[in-house]
Amino acid sequence: MEFLQPKKIKLKQSPIHGLGVFASDKIFAGEVFEECPVLTLPIPKGQGSPLLIDYRFNWPQGTEPEEQVIALGYGCFYNHSENANCYWVSDTEKRTFKFISHRDIEVGEELLTWYGDVSYWSDGRQKTVVI
């Protein structure tokens, strides 16, 4: 199995929070610009844990996750925004997250995703507000 290698993004310091992912080339609306394999975390289903709380994802994406995972590649470095310019989807066949742009993204622009509503933040995650 092969995975899409990111060619249009880079990781650098973010003015929003810590590190962030930025466009190094123009990314077009609807473009898959990164595919991240995922690793399962040792957290039993339905149990809370502080383990990597600010970096983990539900797998698969949605309201009934089967497990908690870490996305490899730059997957854990996308910052949150209420006005996200990209999103991710679960590819259950390849066991990856695909990051996709909502709109055209210009060179130098930070790639931002929407983590979730108020329930996402209720278990102790750090919230950084981006307008």
N, C-alpha and C positions, 0 to 999 in steps of 0.2 A: 504494500500500500504506500502511496506517495502522498505528501502533504504540501500544500501551497507554501512556498517560501516568501516571506514578506520582502518586497523590494521598494516600496514607496513610503516606508515609515522609519522613524528613528526614535530612540529613547533619550530624553534629556531632562534637565531640571525644569519643573513646572512652576509658573507663578501661582497656580491654584493650590497645589499640595504635593510636596515631595517630587518624585519623578513622574513624568507623563509621556505619552506617545504623541509624536508630531508627524505631520506629512512632510516628507522630503521631496516628493513629486506630487503633482496634482492627482487627486483621487476623484473619480467620477461617481455621480449618484448611482447607487445600486451595486457598486463594485465591491467584491470580496477582496479585502486588502491584507488580511491575515487569517491563518487557520492555526489554532492552538490545540495540540493534543492535551488531554487532561489526565491528572493523577488523582486517585481516590485518597481521601484523608481518613485516618482511623477514628471516625466519629460515628457511633451507632445512630441509625435512623431515628429521628424524633428526639434526640438528646442535644442539649446545648453544650457548647464548648468554647473556650476562649482561643483555641488553637487557630492561628492565622486568620482571626476573625475579620480583619480588614482586607483580606486577599482571596478568600474562598468564594466559590460559586455553588449554587444548587445544581445538581445534575439529575435528570435533564432539566433544562430551563422550564419553568412553569410553576404551578401552585402545589404540585405533589412531587417534590424531589425524592429520588431514591437514595441519594448520597450527597456528600459534600466533597468538592474537588478543588484542585488548584490547576489553573490554566498555565501551560508552559508558554514559551515565547514571551511576548510582551503582554499577554493576557491579564496579568495582575496589576498592570501599570496604567490602565485606562482610568482617568478620573471621571467623577460623576458630574452631571449637569442636568438641570430640569429642562434645558433646551439642547439636548444631545444632538450631535451631528452624525452619530453612528450607533449601531446596535450589534448584538451578537445573537446567534441562533445555535442550538445544539444539533450536531450531525451525529445521530445515534449509531449510524452504520460505521463511520470512521472514528467515533468517540473523540470528536473535536468540537471546539467552538469556532464558528466562522464570524469574523468581524466584518460588517458591511456598512457602507456609507448611506446616510439618509439623503444626502445632497452632495453637490460638488464641494470638495474641500481643497483649499489653496495651499501651496507650499508654505511651510512655517506654522500653519494652523494646528492647534492641539486637537486631537481626536478625543471626543467626550461621549460617554455612554450614560444612560439612565439606569441606575442601580435598582430602583424600585420605590414604591410608595412608603408611607410612614412605618408600615410593618417591617420593612427591611432594616430600618434604623433602630428598632425597639430592643435589639439584643446586645447593644453595647458598641456597635460600630461607630467609628469617627465620622461625623458629617461635616463636609466642607461645602459651603453654599457658593454656587456659581450662578451668576445672572445670565 
